[in-house]
Amino acid sequence: MRALLLIVVATLVMVPASPAADPTPRMTLRGHRDGIFSVAFSPDGKQLASGSRDGVVKVWDLAKGEEVRTLKCGNQVLRVAWSPDGKQLGAAVADKTARLWDATTGKELHQLPGHTHWVAGIAFSPDGERLATASADKSVKLWDAQSGKELQTLTGHTAEVWSVAFRPDGKQLASAGKDKSIRLWDAAGKEEKVLKGHTADVYTVVYSADGKRIASASQDGTVKLWDPATGEEVLSLRGDKPVYTVAFSPDGKRVASVSQDGMVKLWDVGEGRVIVSWKGHKNEAWAVAFSPDGRRLATGSQDHTAALWDAPATNEVTRKKE
C-alpha cells in the first residue's frame, strides 16, 4: 500500500499543470476597417491614436473606450505620433506625405509633400519644434513642425527607411530600414554611426527615456539593444517570428514587442528574459506602445482591433509563457 501511494504521489507531481489562460485585455477598440499599423498614447495618457491600412487615424478616449475623432488620409497610415505637448498629431502616410493636425479640434494643419515614395515613419523632436519623417525613397527628412517647411534631407540608407526616432535630448536622430542597418545622425544632419547586426529589415527603432539605449525590431525575429554612444550591440532578444514594433517602458527597464504570430512579449532589459508573453491577437500584431506611466500597453493588429493591457513590472510575480 505504501509503495502504491508513493507511485500515485509521484505520478501526480509529474503531471504538468494546465497552462494559464492568456490575459484578457482591459479594453478592445473596434472601428477600423483594416489592420492597425501604429498606436500612440497622448502625453497625458488619456487618449490613444491609431493609424490603419484603412486610410484613417482614429483618436480614442481611454476612460470611456470610445472613438472621439476620425482623421481621413485617403491612403494607408503607417505611423502616428503625438507632439510632446499633446497639441499636434502627426501621421506617416503611404501617399508620400506626412500629415499634421490640431489634436484638440482635428483641423488639418499641414500636408508635408517632398518624399517620392511611402512615408513610413514619423517622430517629433523633444521640444516639438521639428518633425522627422522616414520614407521608402531611402531618405529621412526634417521639417519645421509649426510652419510645415522642409528643413533638411538626410541620405545614406541604401534601401527603404521604415522608422525614425529622436534621442530624448534632441541632439541625435536614429533611422532604420530595409538595408538592415540603423543609422545615427547628429543635430546638424551628419551621419555619425552605422549600427549593423540585424540580418533582415529593421522595422522599428526607439530610444530609452534616458537616451542611453536604442532598441530595434527586425524581420529577422530579434529585438536588439544598442549603446548609441559606442554603436555596440549590448543585447539580443530572440523571438520566433518577425518582430514588427518595439517600445521602451518609461523607466527603461522593460521592452515590449509584437510579432507576426500575434504574440505580445514583455522583456526584462537587465536580465534579457521574457517577463510575460501572450497571444494578444488572432492575426499578426503590428503595433505596440507603453502608456506614459508605464502601467499599460496598447497593441494594434491585422485583425482590425487595438487592445489595452496591463503591463507588469519586472519585480512582479508574473506568468512566463514562451
C-alpha positions in Angstrom: 0.0 0.0 0.0 2.8 2.4 0.9 4.6 1.7 -2.4 1.3 2.2 -4.3 0.8 5.6 -2.6 4.3 6.7 -3.5 3.7 5.9 -7.1 0.4 7.8 -7.1 2.0 10.8 -5.5 5.0 10.7 -7.9 2.6 10.5 -10.8 0.6 13.5 -9.6 3.8 15.5 -9.2 4.9 14.7 -12.7 1.7 15.7 -14.4 2.2 19.1 -15.9 -0.1 21.9 -14.8 -2.5 23.2 -17.4 -1.2 26.4 -18.9 -2.8 29.6 -17.6 -5.2 31.3 -20.0 -3.9 34.3 -21.9 -4.7 37.6 -20.1 -7.9 39.5 -21.1 -7.4 43.0 -22.5 -8.6 45.8 -20.3 -10.2 47.3 -23.4 -10.6 46.4 -27.1 -11.1 49.2 -29.5 -13.1 48.4 -32.6 -13.9 50.7 -35.5 -11.1 50.4 -38.1 -12.0 48.5 -41.3 -8.5 47.1 -41.8 -5.3 46.3 -39.9 -3.7 48.8 -37.5 -0.1 49.7 -38.2 0.6 52.1 -35.4 -0.7 53.1 -31.9 0.4 56.0 -29.7 -0.7 57.3 -26.3 -1.2 61.0 -25.9 1.4 62.5 -23.5 -1.2 62.7 -20.7 -2.2 59.0 -21.3 -5.9 59.9 -21.7 -6.2 59.2 -25.4 -4.8 56.7 -27.9 -4.2 57.4 -31.6 -4.3 54.5 -34.1 -3.3 54.5 -37.7 -4.6 51.9 -40.1 -4.4 50.4 -43.5 -7.9 51.6 -44.0 -6.6 55.2 -44.5 -7.7 56.9 -41.3 -6.3 57.9 -37.9 -8.7 57.4 -35.0 -8.4 59.0 -31.6 -9.9 57.2 -28.7 -11.0 58.3 -25.2 -9.5 55.7 -22.9 -11.7 56.5 -19.9 -14.8 55.7 -21.9 -13.3 53.3 -24.6 -15.0 55.4 -27.2 -13.8 56.9 -30.5 -13.7 60.7 -30.4 -12.4 61.6 -33.8 -11.6 60.1 -37.2 -9.0 61.9 -39.4 -9.1 60.8 -43.0 -5.9 60.4 -45.0 -7.1 58.6 -48.1 -4.2 56.1 -48.0 -2.6 53.7 -45.6 -1.4 55.2 -42.4 1.9 53.6 -41.4 2.8 55.5 -38.3 1.3 58.0 -35.9 2.9 60.3 -33.3 1.9 63.0 -30.8 3.8 66.2 -30.2 5.4 66.3 -26.7 2.8 68.9 -25.6 -0.1 66.8 -27.0 -1.3 69.7 -29.1 -0.4 68.2 -32.5 -0.9 64.7 -34.0 1.2 63.5 -36.9 0.9 60.7 -39.4 3.1 59.0 -41.9 1.0 58.1 -45.0 1.6 55.9 -48.0 0.6 58.6 -50.4 4.2 60.1 -50.0 3.1 62.7 -47.5 3.1 63.3 -43.7 0.0 65.0 -42.1 -0.2 67.3 -39.1 -3.5 68.0 -37.2 -4.6 70.1 -34.3 -5.1 67.3 -31.8 -7.9 69.2 -30.0 -10.0 70.2 -32.9 -9.0 67.7 -35.6 -8.2 70.5 -38.0 -5.5 69.6 -40.5 -2.6 72.0 -40.1 -0.2 70.8 -42.8 0.3 68.2 -45.5 4.1 67.7 -46.0 4.9 66.7 -49.6 8.5 66.1 -50.6 9.1 62.4 -50.4 8.9 60.4 -53.6 7.7 57.1 -52.0 5.7 56.0 -49.0 6.3 57.8 -45.7 6.7 55.0 -43.2 8.0 56.7 -40.1 7.4 60.0 -38.2 8.7 61.5 -35.0 8.5 64.8 -33.2 11.7 66.3 -31.6 11.6 66.6 -27.8 10.9 70.3 -28.0 8.2 69.8 -30.5 9.8 72.3 -33.0 10.9 69.7 -35.6 9.4 66.7 -37.2 11.4 63.8 -38.8 10.0 61.5 -41.5 11.3 58.3 -42.9 10.5 57.1 -46.3 10.7 54.2 -48.8 12.5 56.7 -51.0 15.6 55.9 -48.9 15.7 59.2 -47.1 14.9 60.9 -43.9 13.6 64.5 -43.9 13.4 67.1 -41.2 10.6 69.7 -41.1 9.6 72.7 -39.1 6.6 71.3 -37.1 5.0 74.7 -36.9 5.2 76.0 -40.4 5.5 72.7 -42.3 8.6 73.9 -44.1 11.1 71.2 -45.2 14.5 71.9 -43.5 16.8 69.1 -44.5 17.1 65.7 -46.2 19.4 63.0 -44.8 20.7 60.4 -47.2 22.8 57.3 -46.5 20.4 54.4 -46.4 20.6 52.2 -49.4 17.0 51.0 -49.3 13.6 51.9 -47.8 13.7 53.6 -44.4 11.0 52.3 -42.1 11.5 54.1 -38.8 12.9 57.3 -37.3 13.3 58.5 -33.7 14.9 61.4 -31.8 17.1 60.9 -28.8 15.3 62.5 -25.8 17.8 65.4 -25.6 17.1 66.2 -29.3 20.8 66.0 -30.2 20.7 62.8 -32.1 18.4 61.0 -34.6 18.2 57.3 -35.4 16.8 55.8 -38.5 16.4 52.2 -39.6 15.2 50.3 -42.7 15.4 47.6 -45.3 19.1 47.8 -45.6 19.4 46.0 -42.3 21.1 49.0 -40.6 20.4 51.6 -38.0 22.0 55.0 -38.8 22.7 57.7 -36.2 22.8 61.4 -37.2 23.9 64.4 -35.2 21.8 67.5 -34.8 23.3 69.0 -37.9 22.2 66.0 -40.0 25.7 64.4 -40.3 25.8 60.7 -40.2 27.7 59.6 -37.0 27.5 55.8 -36.9 26.0 52.8 -38.7 24.8 50.0 -36.4 25.0 46.6 -38.0 23.9 43.2 -36.6 20.4 42.5 -37.9 20.1 40.1 -40.9 16.9 41.5 -42.3 14.7 44.6 -42.4 14.8 46.7 -39.3 11.2 47.8 -38.8 11.3 50.0 -35.7 14.0 51.9 -33.8 13.4 53.7 -30.4 15.4 55.3 -27.7 15.1 54.7 -24.0 13.9 57.7 -21.9 17.5 58.4 -20.7 18.9 58.2 -24.2 21.5 55.6 -23.2 20.0 52.7 -25.1 18.4 52.1 -28.5 16.0 49.2 -29.2 15.3 47.8 -32.6 12.8 45.3 -34.0 13.5 43.3 -37.1 12.2 40.9 -39.6 15.0 38.5 -38.5 13.0 37.7 -35.4 15.1 39.6 -32.9 14.9 42.7 -30.7 18.4 44.2 -30.2 19.6 46.7 -27.7 22.4 49.1 -28.6 24.6 51.6 -26.9 24.3 54.8 -29.1 27.5 56.3 -27.6 29.7 53.4 -28.9 27.4 51.9 -31.6 27.9 48.5 -29.9 25.2 45.8 -29.7 24.6 45.1 -26.0 21.8 42.6 -26.0 19.9 40.4 -28.5 16.5 39.1 -27.5 15.4 36.2 -29.7 11.9 35.6 -30.9 10.5 33.0 -33.3 8.8 35.2 -35.9 9.4 38.6 -37.5 9.2 41.4 -34.9 7.3 44.5 -36.2 7.4 47.0 -33.4 9.3 47.5 -30.1 8.7 50.1 -27.3 10.6 51.0 -24.1 8.9 51.4 -20.8 9.3 55.0 -19.4 11.8 53.7 -16.8 13.8 51.8 -19.4 13.7 48.5 -17.5 11.3 46.8 -19.9 10.8 46.4 -23.6 7.6 45.4 -25.3 7.5 43.8 -28.7 4.9 42.4 -31.1 5.3 39.9 -33.9 3.9 38.2 -36.9 2.4 35.3 -34.8 0.2 37.8 -32.8 2.4 37.4 -29.7 3.0 40.3 -27.3 6.2 40.0 -25.3 7.4 42.0 -22.3 11.2 41.7 -21.7 13.3 42.4 -18.7 16.1 44.5 -20.2 18.5 43.9 -17.3 18.2 40.1 -17.4 17.5 39.7 -21.0 14.5 37.4 -20.3 10.8 37.4 -21.1 8.8 38.6 -18.1 5.5 37.5 -19.7 4.2 36.8 -23.2 0.8 36.1 -24.6 -1.3 35.7 -27.7 -2.5 39.2 -28.0 -4.4 39.0 -31.3 -5.9 36.4 -33.6 -3.8 37.6 -36.5 -0.4 39.4 -36.8 0.3 42.0 -34.2 1.8 45.1 -35.8 1.9 47.9 -33.2 2.8 48.4 -29.5 3.2 51.3 -27.2 3.6 52.0 -23.5 1.4 54.4 -21.6 3.3 57.4 -20.2 3.0 55.9 -16.7 4.3 52.5 -17.8 1.4 50.6 -16.4 -0.4 49.9 -19.7 0.4 48.6 -23.1 -1.6 49.3 -26.3 -1.3 46.9 -29.3 -2.6 47.1 -32.8 -3.2 44.2 -35.2 -4.1 42.9 -38.6 -7.4 41.8 -37.0 -8.6 45.5 -37.2 -8.5 46.0 -33.4 -6.4 47.8 -30.9 -6.2 46.5 -27.4 -5.2 47.8 -24.0 -3.4 45.6 -21.5 -1.8 45.7 -18.0 2.0 45.9 -18.2 3.5 44.1 -15.2 6.7 45.5 -13.7 9.9 43.5 -13.6 9.6 42.8 -9.9 6.0 41.5 -10.1 5.4 37.7 -10.0 4.1 37.0 -13.5 3.4 34.1 -15.7 6.2 33.4 -18.2 4.7 31.7 -21.2 7.1 31.0 -24.1 
